[in-house]
Amino acid sequence: MTLTARKPLADLQLTEDGRPTLRRALGPIHLTTLGIGSVIGTGIFVLTGTAASLHAGPALVLSMIIAAVGCALAGLCYAELAAMIPVAGSAYTYAYASSGQLVAWIIGWDLILEYALSGATVAVGWSGYFVSFLRDLGLSLPPALTAAPGSTAAAADGSLVPGVFNLPAAAIVALVAALLVIGIRQSAGANTVLVVIKVVVLILFVGLGAAYVRRENLTPFIPPNTGTFGAFGWSGVLRGAAIMFFAYVGFDAVSTAAQEARRPQRDMPIGILASLAICTVLYIAVALVLIGIVPYPKLNVADPLAVGIDATGLTWFSPVVKVSALFGLFSTILVQLLGQSRIFYSMSRDRLLPPFFSAVHPRFRTPHLSTILTGSVVAVAAGLLPIGVLSELVSIGSLLAFVLVCVGVIVLRRTAPDTPRPFRVPWVPVIPVLGALVCLLQMVSLPWPTWERLVVWLVLGLGIYIGYGRRRAALGG
């Protein structure tokens, strides 16, 4: 039956004669920085302050460790499948091999929530930092062109102006898309430079700020619960972990570039696990220094790191932090758009989407048409949508993908036990089961309206699958 038919692992690695294929140009450093570029963004620049001030206090460090463990469980599963099936498509491709065509379509459609909407969300955040930085330089854009319809922007005199279109958000998406069209090597190179810059700035923040840490700001380490679940105490640590779990989302974007890795069997596990480890260390160090400088109740702001620097009196470093945030969010957008276009590429090669999406530029050897279309849609969304609840849709889409990847490891261990696995998850099925359960618990913690939107989105996707993909798909290409 087509709905449950799985694509043989051997077919997943075939390329079509006479058709341009993606360029294998990425090594372990490129892949690791792709992961870091996707993870270090809104989470470290914004969520650290919110989670500390409202939920965990200094114990946010424990929240980060719990979240990192959950991501590591899923990351191990991603590493095994990425090394075993080194082609573009990430969780979509793995689902096709383990669970069949229908589940593969569902997860491919679901991943749009993770990558495309995440790119739009981050672009809006980039716009806010960009406008703030321009004001520091004495420059300003028309307020109506810095906010989406239905929202407002502050004019120079402090008055609020209705938004018309968020021009900086749309422009940065267009710039990223153009870079991705030119080539994966150039895109990965630019991302590597940006990642190095923002990591250096975060290390400087930790190094400079450490001298201003006050022990009293870190005590009590676990503030007493206020009587409400999630408001400090151990329940606050768990709620903080749920929030910070989403700050780690993005490491899986490494797996979407598997078909462009030079030695994917070795380099994909390195890229996934190394990026997770580096981000975890940075998150914990930044959180300790930030909360040690500024009492945690004062950190519920949009730019907590800038607040931390201002509290030290090192005001010269505040613009540096803002520029680093711009770099960090830019590289996050880059990795999200790269991931989305590669997922479309794989779905098109399987004929679940039109051939348009798998067209490869003869010179640049990138899926240029898919990238242009994805960039255009995300740019319009970033310009017109005041983001809000979309961040929760990004989260639920990501977590569903994580669950299916963990399940996929168990299924393929049974259905394809003899297939070479350059990297193997230890203690199967314990690790994959724990990974799936952690992700399911995070999904359950999300509000019911988010589930309703997910169901509506999946029903829309099923309509497209029944009307186009199911009739045209051909197993084995």
Secondary structure, DSSP 8 states (H G I E B T S, - for coil): -TTT----HHHHT---TTS------B-HHHHHHHHHHHHSSHIIIIIHHHHIIIIIGGGHHHHHHHHHHHHHHHHHHHHHHHHHS-STTTHHHHHHHHT-HHHHHHHHHHHHHHHHHHHHHHHHHHHHHHHHHHHHTT----GGGBS-TTSEEE-TTS-EEE---BHHHHHHHHHHHHHHHH-HHHHHHHHHHHHHHHHHHHHHHHHHHGGG--GGGG-SSS----SSTTSSHHHHHHHHHHHHHHHHTTGGGGGGGGGGBSSHHHHHHHHHHHHHHHHHHHHHHHHHHHHHHS-GGG--SS-HHHHHHHHHT-GGGHHHHHHHHHHHHHHHHHHHHHHHHHHHHHHHHTTSS-GGGG---TTT-S-HHHHHHHHHHHHHHHHH---TTHHHHHHHHHHHHHHHHHHHHHHHHHH-TTS--SS--SSTTHHHHHHHHHHHHHHHTS-HHHHHHHHHHHHHHHHHIIIIIHHH--TT-
